[in-house]
Amino acid sequence: MTQVKKTGSLLDGIQNLAGALRSVDPVTLADATGIVFARSLDYKQYSEGTAQANLVYDARRVAAFVIINQIFFYQALVLSDPHYSLLVPSQTIIVSIRNAFSEVAKTSFAPIFVPNILDRLPEDDQIIAELNVVVTLARESTLRGDSTWTQGFARLIPLEIRKHIAAFYTSPVGAQVLANLCIESPHDVILDLACGTGTLLVRAYQRKRDLLQQQIQTPPEQLIRIHHQFLQDLYGNDAVPFAAHLAAMNLALQGPLLSPPPINVTTGDGFQVYPHSLASPSFIPAVDIVLMNPPFTRHERVAPDFTRAIQESLVNDGYGSYLAGKMSLQHYFLFHADSFLGHGGRLAFVLPANTFNVGLSQKLIRFLEDKKYHIKYLVTLNSRTGAFSEDCNYKEYLFVAVKGSLTKSSVTKLVLLSDLPSLEQVEKFTESLRTSQGSTSFEQGGVKMDVTVVSTHHLYAAEKWDPAFWDLNDPLLLSILTQSTKLIPLLQSREFKFVTGFHSTHCEYLIFPNRLFKVTRDLGDAGLEICRRADNARVVIPRSLLRPCLRESKLYQGIYAKPAHWVLSADKSTSLSDDLVNIFLNYTTQILKEQIRSKAIKGGKIRERLDPFWYTHPRATGCDSKVGHCWTFNRYGLWRRNNAAFYTETIVTGNDGFHIYDYVGTDVSKEESLQVLTSWFNTSLHLFDFLCKCRVPATHVQQCLKPDRALMYVPIVNRLTPAERESLLIATQQFAQTMDGTLIDQLNSENRRNLDEAWLRILGIDPLQISSILHRLYPILKEIIQAR
């Protein structure tokens, strides 16, 4: 009798079976599960130097996941249909499973068994033992036609593998909200070109079922027929077989497992799936809705050959004029999805907020306008995650638009959710949203929904869409900025210029002190003595190789700063002492190599290899020339900052976490002009301007890239009298001396108010109006900084 090891959890089963698969060629497993194709979606994760480690680690885990998933589904099928033979632990279990799967693969359930791994397994004792454990686990379960158990499987897909293929799967709540907003009839035909594990398709199925039940009372004898009809109405595709097979499985389990029609889930490149009208006959008919959470992979991470193939396909389909060089995969999927829709068809997408908040958005918006897409809903989430996808750090939108229905009177409902509602709350929230008239608020169970109605044409014309969710269109505040004769957009200024700091690649190890080295002595002209924290080994860095430098934005919580860091400035020809090479360079290089190796396995955002001259990046990218006195930050968490800019009396350099300002005018001294600019950047009116123009890649994170900063207003210094400049600097110094708490804490404080009043007076505001202006400005800033 075959001895079966004691069973454990599903996760244990995946880990143990993956270990047993060491005897199988990982390339074979990668090919069977789709990892090979997935590499083109994020090729840098699999590039030279880390390829083998990633391939082995991913392929074995995925293969184990798929095999176990298929066994559990087969056992559920056996319980529903006695036609199939029950799997029994034995020494010939591999043959038994092969035969069972081969039989099922001839039926409508074939997509579930597309990743055919069993045929590639050897008769290995360890593999046999682990498969018997899994079969025992499946036999002990009581699974029938119920999809809830597959949700556990979806979460067993290793996060690092999902990162490698840019697969951030939609949360059930986010999927249900999107399905409820875009599906209007139980007869809607729906396509998902990047279906992942099928969350959106399952929620679409359930939405169609709910709508049908609202229309008619479904008799029990009709349930099978309706289930079959819904399966025929839903189409899915995913690049990766291990995800697609789970999507097919999820759909199959929405109803009885008896003789369903073919499950319309396929595997392959979604850009090679076409509607009938554009290519040779394919499985996709005309659809009513393209419902997707597409990969968000940036252009530089996608294999160049794959990108070119996508672009050529889109050009052939008539979308060439809308393409921009740095578009990410979600942009391409929006264009491709359009080809499946006729007049009245709907796009329903989960998208990063930055899709509509960056420069290349202009071509995408022109595409939406040309195709007359009426954006009905744009939903964003204001929780700390800001995302509707699981394990995703991007801020996201739910985007619903109707093709061909854009008119002059079209309006868009902008929806701001304070948090994700529960699944039980979704129907009430979406019904309130669908039936709401004008701007409104709705609250249930501690979750608030704010609805703002805007003209769709005005939204298309906006520089960025995120500010439209907030009260950032105050005409009086905007008029102060736009109509003052003493302010001008930085881009148009003839007095101030700015640059981004030197490149930050590995600069955390090149700026001293850091987590590996502390500074023990300043030797003046001789340099700095640094000490290795691990073992107290000491070495002197010559002064000629050091530049005074800024480190991290969190270190500069004040208007006037005195940096105490230095950056190594060396080029490829620089001669380094043996001690510096051995104690600093070789030691740090080895640590970085180990980090790269570790991040590669875990799917982190990494460089594919360590440049042997990595330590020369600061000088190569301008640390000697990118110097200044006035500084702002690239990324802000305004809710935890107490300043928005700072001034250094000494001239220093900084990495690209900072923007550096220079005065190029001739009428006022550089020192005074840059202090005036620092003063302006710390005013509440500038914070309002900043919030109007920054981008929000994640909730509670504001990012200000060069194009954003260039649009913000700065003072025209030569239009300020000496007395005005002096009064501003006095108010700024007083504010700096008494500054207490975060920006939120400071709002309406006496010293911030004094600084704001000084600027408003100089900008020509009637003194009698200043108090009322600040009274309307401070609450706006407080609400937005706290929440956004």
N, C-alpha and C positions, 0 to 999 in steps of 0.2 A: 504494500500500500504506500502511495506517495506521501511523504512527510511534508506538511505545510507549516511554514514558520508562523509564529504568532502574528496576527494582523495588527495594524496600527491605523494611523490616519491616512487620508488621501495624500496629504503633503509628504508624509513619510514614504508612501508608496511611490510618489514621483521621484523623490530624492534617491531612494534605494534602487529603483529601476534604472534611473539615469546612471547610477554608479555601475550597475551591471552591464550597461551598454558600452562600457569602455572597450569591449572586444569588437565593436562595430566601427567601421570606417566613418569618421564624423562627416566627411564630405557626402557620403551616401545618405546619411541621416538628414543633413542640411538640404540636400536635393529633394528628398521625399517630403519634408515638412514645409518647404518654401523659403527657408532662410537664404538660400542662394539668390533668389530673386529679390528678397527683401534687402539684400546688401545694396542694391542699386538705389534704394530709397534713402539710405544713409551710409553711403559708401565709405566715408571717412572713419566710421567706427570699425570697419573691417579692412582698413588699408594696411600697407606694409608695416611690419613691426608689431602689430597686435592681432593680425588676421587669424593666426592659428588658435590663439587663446580664446578669442571671441567665438570662433567657429565651433570649437570643441565644446565650450561651455554652453552655448546657446543650443546647438543641435541636439545634444543628449537630453537636456531638460525638456525641450519642446517635443522630441520624439516620445519621451516617457509620458508627458502630459497627454499627447494624442492617443497613444495606445490605451491608457487607463480610461480616458474619456469614452473611447469606442467600446471598450468592454462594458462599462457601466450602462451605456445606451443599449447595447445588445441585450443585456440582462433585463432591462426595463421592457424591451420589445418582446422578449420571451414571456414575460408575465402578462402581456397584453394579447399575444397571439401564439397559441400553443403549436403553431406550424413550425416554429423555430426550436431547435434543440438547446437545452440548458448546458452551459459550460460547466465542466467538472474538473477540479484540480487533478493533474496527472503528470507523468513524466513526458507524455506526448502533447502537452498543452499547446505548444506552438502550432502543431499541425491542426489541432482541434479548433483553435481560434482562426487560423487561416481559412479552414473549410467553412466555418460559420460566417466569417466576414465575406467570403467569396459569394455565398448564397445571397446575403443581404445586398451586396453591391449590385446585384441584377435588378433590384427593385427601385422604387421611388426614393429610397433612403440612400442611394448611391453617393450623394454629395458628402454625407457624413463619413463615408469610408474612403474618400478620395486620397487622403494621405495614407498610402499603402506602405506601412512600415514592416508589417509582419513578414512579408515575402523577403525582406532584406536581413532578417535576423538569423544567426547561426544557432545550431542546437547546442547552446551553451548552458551548463548546469546552473550557473548563477542567474542567468536570464530566466530559465525555466522556474527556478525557485521563486523569483520575485513576481513573475506572472501568476503563479499559483496563489500567492498572497493576494494579489489584486482580484483574481477571480473569486476568492473566498470573501473578500470585502464586498464585492458586488452581489454575491449570493446572499449575504447576510442582510443586505439592504432590502427595503420593501418598496422600491421605486416602481411607479407605474407611469401613466401618461400625465405627468406633472412636471412643469418646467422649472419649479422653484429650486430644485436641487442643482440645476445647471448653473445657477448664479454662483454657487460655490466654486465650480470649475473655472468660471471666468476669472475669479480672483486668484486662482492658482497659477495663472500665466505669470511668470516672473516679471517683475516691474522692469528689470534691466533689459529684458528681451523686448518688451513693449517700447521702451525708449529707443532701442536700436532700429525699430521699424516705424517710429513716430506714431505708435498706436496708443493714443490716449482715449480710452473707451468712454462713451457717454454715460453719465450716472443715470440710474433709472428715473429719477425725478426730472432731470433735465430733458431726457428723452420723451417723457410723458408730456411735459409742458409743450415741447416742440410739436409732437404729434397732435396734441389737442388743438393747437393754433393753426395747423396747416391742413388737417384732414377734415373735410366738410361733409363727406358722404360715405356710407358704407361700401359704395361701389368704386371709390377712388382706386386707381392703379398706381403703385408706388415703387420707386427704384432707389436703391442705395448702392452706389458704385464703390464704396469702401466700407462694407458693412461690419467689419470686425467680427465680434461675437454675436452680432444680431440684435443688440439692445434696441436700436431705433426701429428695426423691422418688427420686433415683438411688440413694442409699444404702439406701432402703427396697426398691427393686427388687433390689439386690444381696443384701440380707439374705434376702428371699424366695427368691431363687435358691439361696443357700447352704443354707437350710433344706430346700428340695426335694431338693437333691443329697445331703443327709444321710439322707433317707428312701428315695430310689430313685436308681439309676444312670440318668441321662437319656440315651437313645439319640440320636445326632446327628439322626436324622430328626424327632425331636420338638422340637428346639430352636426352630423357627419357631413351632410351636403354643404352646409355653410362653411364648415372648416375647410373642406376641399376647395370651395370657391375662393376663400380668403388666401389660401396658399397659392392659388393661380394668379391672384392680384398682386402678389408681393415678389419683387425681384431683387436679388442681392448679388454682389460680387466682392471678392477681396483678393488682394495680391498674395496673401499667405494662406495656404491650405489649412494650417492648424487653426486659424481663426474662422475661416469660412465653414469648416465642418461643424464648428460649434454653433454658428449662426443657423445652419440647416437643422441642426438638432433642436435648438431652441424653438424654431418655427414648427417643426414636426410635433413637438410636445404641447402645442397650444390646444390640441384636440385629440381625439382618438387616434391610435396608431394603426388602425385597420385600413389597409389599401388606399393610402392617400395618393393624389396625383403627384407627378414629379415636383420635387421641391426646387424652386427656381433660384438656387444659390450656386454660383460658379466661382472658379478660382482663376486668377490671372491678372494681367495688367488692365486696370479699369479704363485706361485710355484707348485700349483696343476693343472695347465694347461699344457697339454703335447701335443706333436705332435702325430699323429696317430701311428707312428712306435714304440713309447716307452710305451704306456699304452693302456688301453681300448679305444675304439673309442671316440674321442672328436671333438669339433667343429673346431680345428685348422688343416688345411692341411699343406703340405710342403709350406714354404714361401721363398721368395727371400731376404727379408730384415727384421731384427728385429730393429725397430726404437723406441728408448726409452729415457726418462729422468727419471731414476729410483729413488726411495727414497734413500737419502744419509745417513740414520740413522746409527749412530755408534753402534757397537756391544753391548755396555753396556746399551744402551737405549732400545734395543729390548727385549721383554719378553723371558727369557731363554728357555721356552718350545717351543716357536715359532722358535727360532734360531736352537734348536736341530732338530726340524722337517725339517727345510730347509736343514740342513747339511746331515741328513739321506737321504733325497730325492736326493741330489747331489751326495752322495756316491753311491747310487743305480744306478745313471745314469752314473757313471764312472769318476766323477770329484773329488773323495776323495783325491787324491794325491796333488791337487792344493789348498786345503783348509788350511787356517791359522787361529789361534784362535781369532784374533782381527779383522777379516774382517768385513766390513760394508755391508749393503744391496746391494749397487751397485756392489760389487764384486760378490755376489751370483747371481745377475741378469745377469751379463755377462756370467757366466758359464751356467746358465739355458737357456739363449738365444741361445747359441751355439747348443743346442740339436735340435733346429728347422731348422738349416741351413745345406745344403749340400755343395758340392764343388762349389765355386763361390758365395755362399751366403754372405750377407753383414751385419755387425754389424754397427749401426749408433746410438751412444749414446751421451747424455750430461752427463759429469762426472766431479766431483771435481778434480782439478789439482793434489791434493795430492794422488789420486788413484795411480798415477805412480811415486810418489816422497817420498815414505815411505818404511820402511824395508820390510813389508809384500808384497810389490809390486813384489818381486822376484818370488813368486809362480804364481802370475797372469801373469807376463811376460813369464814365462816358459810355461804356458798354451797357451798363444798366439803363441809362437814359435812352440810348439808341434802340434798345429792345423794349422800351417803355415798361420797365418793371416798376410797379407800384409797391413800395415797401410798406406792408401792412403793419408789421410788428418788428421792433428791435428791442430785445430783452437783454438786460445785463444784471449781474449779481453783485451785490455790494457787501458780501461777507468777506472775511479775510482771504479766502481762496480766490474769489472772483471768477471761478470757473465752473462750467457745467460738465466738464470731463473729469474723470477720476485721475488723481495723481498728476494733475497738470498745473503748472505754475503761471500760465498765461491768463490774463483777463480775457473773457470770452463774451460773445454775443450769440443769442439765438436770433436768426435772421429769417424772416418769412416775406416773400415778395411774389407778386402775381404778374405774369408776363402779358404785355400788350394792353394793360389797363391803366397806364399812367395818364392822368389828365391834369389840367391846371388846378383843379380843386382837390387833387389827391392829398390825403394826410397820412402821416405815420404815427403810430402809437409807440412812444418811447417808454419802456417799462423798466423801472428800477426796483428790484427785489432786495429787501434787506438781508435775506438769507434764503436758502433753499427750503421751500415748504416740504411737508411730508407728502408721501404719495397720496394719502387720503385727502389732503388739502388741495391737490392740483386741480381737480375738476371745478371747485368753487373759485379758485383764483383765475383760471382760464375763462370760465363763464363770465365772471365779473369783468374781465378784460375785453372779451368779445362784445359785451353789451354796453360797455361804458360809453358815455357821450361827453366829449371834452376831457380836459385834464381833471384827474381825480386821484383819490387815495383809497386804499382798501387794506384792512388789517384782519388777520385771523391767526389765532394760536401763536401770537408773538412775532409773526412774520408780516412785514409791511410791504405793500406794493404801491409805488407812486407812478402814475401814468401822466405823461406829458404829450399833448397832441401838437405836432408841428407839420408844416407844409412839407410834403415829400420833396418838392423842388428846392425849398430852402435848405433841406438837409443835404441834398446833392451838392448844393453850392457852398456848403460850409467847409472851412479848411480842415476841421477835424470833427468827428461825430460825437466823441465822448463828452465834450462840454455841453452838448445839447440836452443831456440828461439832468443837468444842474442849472441852478438859477444864475447863469453867467451871461445873461443877455440884458442886464440892467442898462437901459439907454443912457441914464445920467452918468453912471460910472464909465461906460464906454466913451461917452462924449468928452469926458475930461482927458482921456488918453488921446483920442483922435483929433481933438480940436485945439489942444493947447499949442501955443507957438513956441513953447519951451521944451517940448518932447518930440522925439522922432524915432521911427523904427531903427533898430541897431543896424540893419542892412543898409540904410540910407545915411547913416551918420558919417560925417567927414572928420569927426574928432576921435571916435573910439573904434578900434578893431579888436577882434578876439580870435583865439585859436584854441584847439583842444590840446591837452597835455601829451607827453610822449607815450608811446605804446606801452600797455601795462602787462604784456606777456611775462609772467613769472616775476613781476617787479616786487611782489611781496617778499621775495628772497634777496632782492637787490637793493632794497631800501633799509638802512640800518638805523636803530635796532629793529629786529624782527623776532619771530618765534624761535629761530635757530641760533641767533647771535644777539648778544647785548653789547652795548658800548661801555667799556670800562674806563677809558681815559681819552680825553681830548689832548693831543700832543701838539696843538697849534699847527705851525707850518709843517711839522713832520707827519701829521695825519691823525687818524683815529685808531686806537687799539680796540679790537673787538674780541669778545670771548665766546667760544662755542658753549652753549648752554648744557649740552650733553656731557661734556667732560672737562670743561674749563680750559680747553686749548686756546691759546691767544695768538693773535697775529695783528700786525699794523698795516692798515690800508693807507698808502701815501695820499697826502692832501691833493695832489694833482689828479687823482682818480675819483675825487668826491665832489658832489655838488649839493648845496643846501636844498632840501626837497620836502614836499608835502607827501603824506602817506595816505590816510583814509579820511573820507569826509567826516566820519563820526568824531574825529579828533579835533575838529575845528568848530566848536560850539561857542562862538563869540564873534563880534564884529572886528576886533583887532586880535590877530593871532601872532604867536612867536614860534614858528616851526622848529623842531629839534630833531630832524631826521636828515639823513644824507643818502644820496643815491650813487651807486657805482657807475662811473662814466668811462667806459673802455671800448676800444674797437678791436678788430681782428688782429691788428698789428701791435697792439699794446703788449709790452713785456711785463708779465706778472712774476713776482718772486716765487721761489719754490714753496715757501711757507704759505703764501696766499693761495697758491694752487692746491696744496695738499690739505690745508686746514679749512679753507672756505670753498674753493671751486669744486674740487673732486667730491667732497662730502655732500655739498648741496646738489650737485649733478646726480649723484646716486639716489638721493631722496626723491628728486623730481622724476627720475626714470621709474622708480617704484610706484609713485603716485599715478603716472600715466598708465602703467600696467594695470593697476587696481581699478582706475576709472574706466578703462577700456572694457574690463570684464563686467562692470556694473552698468555700463551704458551711459556714462556721464559725458558731458560736453567737453571734449578734449582735442588737443592736437594729436595727429597720428604718430608723431615721433618727436623726440627732443632734439632741437637744433644744437649741434655741438658748440655753436657760438651764441647760445641763448643769453649769456651774460652781457652781450654787447647791444641788446635791444634798446636800452635807454638812449645811448648815444646815437645809434643808428636812426632812431625815430625822434630825435630832437631835444634831448634833455639839456643840451648846452645852449640851445637857442630859444626854447619855449620857456621863457622866464617872465616874471612880472610881479606886481604888487596886489592886484585886485583879482579875486577869484570867486567863481560860482561852481556849483556841482553838476555833474552829468546826471546823476540819479538822486532823487530826494525821497525821504519819507517825512514829509512836512509835519505830520502829526507828532513826530518825536524830535524835531529840530527846534532850536531856539534862534536860528539865524538863517538867512538865505544867501548870504555872501559874506566875505571877510577880506580884510586888508592886512598885508604884511609890510612892516616898515622896511625890512631888508628884501632884496630881490631874491626870489627862489624859483625853482622849477617844480613841476608837478606831473603826475601821470594823467592818463586820459579819463580819470574819474573827475577831472576838473576842467573848467574853461578859464582861460587867462585873458585879461583885458589890458590893452595898451592905449595910451593917449597919444594921438598923432597930430593934434592941433598945435597951434603956436601962441594962442592968446592967453593961456593960463598955464601955470606950472603943472608938470605931469603929476607930481605928488598930490597937489590939491585937487586936480581933476579926477584922479582915480579914487580919492577919498569921497568926493561928491558922488561918483558913480556907485561906490560901495554903499553910501547912505541911501541912495535911491533904491538899490536892489533889496534893501531891508525894510522898505516902506510897505504898508498894507495895500496901497494901490498897485504897487508892482506885483505883490502876491496875487492879486486879482488878475492882472495881465498874464502872469505866469500860468495860473490855473486855466485860463482861456486857451492857452497855446501849447502847453506841454502835452505829452502823451502818457497814457496810463497802461503800461504793459501788464501790470498786475495790481489788484486793489491795494491801496496804501503805498504804492510806489509810483512816483512821478518821474518820468524820464524827459530830459531836455537835451535833444540832439542839436547840432549846429543849425539846421534849418529852422528849428523851433525858436532857438534863442535869437536868431537873426530877425525874427518878426516882432520881438518884444521891444517896448519903448524904452529909450534912454534919454537923459537930459541933454539939452544943447547948452554946454557949459558957457560958451561965450555970450549967451543971452541972459546969463545970471550975473547980477552985479556983484562986486566984491563983498558988499554987505550981506547980500543974500547967501552967497556961498559960505561966509563966515557963520551966519545964523544956522545954516543947515548942519555945518560941522559941529557946532556947539551942541545942537540938539542930538546929533548922532553920538557924540562922546558921552553925553549925559545918559542917553539910553543904554549905551554899552556898559557904563559903570554900574547901572542899577538893573540890568537885564536879569529877569528871574523867570525860570520855567520855560516851557515850550512855547512855540508860536501861539498855540491855542490858549495857553495860560496868559500870554501877554495881551491878547486882544482886549481892548477897552482899558488896559492899564494906563496909568497917568503918563509914564515916560514914552510908551509907544504912541499914545495919543498926541503927546507934544511933538514927536517927530513927524507924525502924519499931518498934523495941523500946520507945521512949518512948511512942509512941501506943498500942501494945498494952497496956502496963502501965496507962495511964490509962483505957483501955476496960475494964479489970477482968480481963484475962487472967492466969491463974496464971503467975507468972514461970517455973515449971518447964516450962510448955508452950510458951513463946514461941519457943524455939529450934526445936522440931519444927514449929511452925506456919510459920515462915519457911523452913524446910527444904523444906516441900511447896509454899509459895507461889512462891518464886523460880524453880524450874524451869518451873512453869506459865507464869509471865509471860515468861520468856526464850524458850520455844518459840513462844508465840503472837505476841509482838512481832516476833520474827525472821521468822516465816512469814506472819503476817497483817498 
